[in-house]
Amino acid sequence: PTTEGHRRLFGEDDEPGGADGQPPRARLRTALECVQRVLWDPGLTPSEFTVHYRDRFDTRVCSFPMDAPNDSIRGPERLRALALPQHRILYIKYRRRLVWHRQ
């Protein structure tokens, strides 16, 4: 996508490079930063993003839409993407495109 929200999420706000003339280095974003940007940026549609995570009791990778309600994790968060512990999130996709990966 070429929307302004997508550019803000995945580029153009990188930290400046060093004084040695090297190109700017992209800042590594956490899963929580990525989730919050998608949820609160009016230029992005949360339902088009999916969160893929490692299940706590099963070894398989599970997924859900980013705007899915929290109906299974204890705590005050209403959205599952915010309630899920960050260390369990493996990657985030926009439609079929990988937009964030833990590694």
C-alpha positions as semicolon CSV with decimal commas, in nm:
position;residue;x (nm);y (nm);z (nm)
1;P;0,000;0,000;0,000
2;T;0,108;0,354;-0,061
3;T;-0,109;0,527;0,197
4;E;0,031;0,786;0,432
5;G;-0,043;0,556;0,726
6;H;0,159;0,275;0,569
7;R;0,455;0,509;0,505
8;R;0,446;0,626;0,868
9;L;0,435;0,267;0,993
10;F;0,704;0,115;0,772
11;G;0,927;0,401;0,665
12;E;1,024;0,767;0,654
13;D;1,043;0,811;1,030
14;D;1,371;0,626;1,077
15;E;1,637;0,757;1,308
16;P;1,912;0,960;1,141
17;G;2,238;0,788;1,051
18;G;2,568;0,837;1,225
19;A;2,809;1,126;1,171
20;D;3,040;0,898;0,972
21;G;2,834;0,935;0,654
22;Q;2,662;0,598;0,684
23;P;2,300;0,578;0,565
24;P;2,027;0,607;0,827
25;R;1,955;0,288;1,017
26;A;1,597;0,176;1,057
27;R;1,488;0,160;1,418
28;L;1,368;-0,183;1,527
29;R;1,005;-0,157;1,629
30;T;0,847;-0,381;1,889
31;A;0,531;-0,579;1,822
32;L;0,339;-0,347;2,055
33;E;0,451;-0,036;1,861
34;C;0,338;-0,195;1,536
35;V;0,002;-0,303;1,679
36;Q;-0,064;0,039;1,834
37;R;0,023;0,221;1,512
38;V;-0,215;0,003;1,310
39;L;-0,496;0,036;1,564
40;W;-0,476;0,411;1,614
41;D;-0,367;0,540;1,271
42;P;-0,678;0,651;1,076
43;G;-0,500;0,578;0,747
44;L;-0,474;0,204;0,824
45;T;-0,754;-0,053;0,847
46;P;-0,693;-0,291;1,142
47;S;-0,920;-0,563;1,000
48;E;-0,679;-0,603;0,704
49;F;-0,392;-0,698;0,938
50;T;-0,350;-1,037;1,105
51;V;-0,143;-1,121;1,412
52;H;0,030;-1,461;1,407
53;Y;0,147;-1,599;1,740
54;R;0,271;-1,912;1,911
55;D;-0,002;-2,073;2,117
56;R;0,077;-2,117;2,484
57;F;-0,017;-2,484;2,512
58;D;0,002;-2,600;2,151
59;T;0,309;-2,585;1,928
60;R;0,122;-2,455;1,624
61;V;0,109;-2,097;1,500
62;C;-0,233;-1,935;1,540
63;S;-0,367;-1,611;1,396
64;F;-0,647;-1,359;1,438
65;P;-0,751;-1,026;1,282
66;M;-0,590;-0,730;1,456
67;D;-0,928;-0,585;1,554
68;A;-1,054;-0,913;1,712
69;P;-1,211;-0,872;2,057
70;N;-1,035;-1,019;2,357
71;D;-1,251;-1,308;2,469
72;S;-0,984;-1,544;2,599
73;I;-0,702;-1,355;2,777
74;R;-0,749;-1,219;3,127
75;G;-0,697;-0,850;3,180
76;P;-0,853;-0,512;3,105
77;E;-0,764;-0,499;2,733
78;R;-1,062;-0,521;2,499
79;L;-0,862;-0,617;2,189
80;R;-0,679;-0,948;2,171
81;A;-0,382;-0,789;1,990
82;L;-0,318;-0,568;2,295
83;A;-0,387;-0,840;2,552
84;L;-0,157;-1,102;2,396
85;P;0,193;-1,099;2,552
86;Q;0,444;-0,953;2,307
87;H;0,685;-1,243;2,335
88;R;0,423;-1,475;2,181
89;I;0,374;-1,262;1,867
90;L;0,578;-1,405;1,578
91;Y;0,476;-1,186;1,285
92;I;0,210;-0,948;1,152
93;K;0,073;-0,952;0,799
94;Y;-0,113;-0,695;0,591
95;R;-0,340;-0,909;0,374
96;R;-0,077;-1,159;0,247
97;R;0,226;-0,934;0,288
98;L;0,459;-0,976;0,586
99;V;0,498;-0,634;0,751
100;W;0,657;-0,719;1,087
101;H;0,861;-1,017;1,199
102;R;1,018;-1,077;1,537
103;Q;1,355;-1,164;1,385
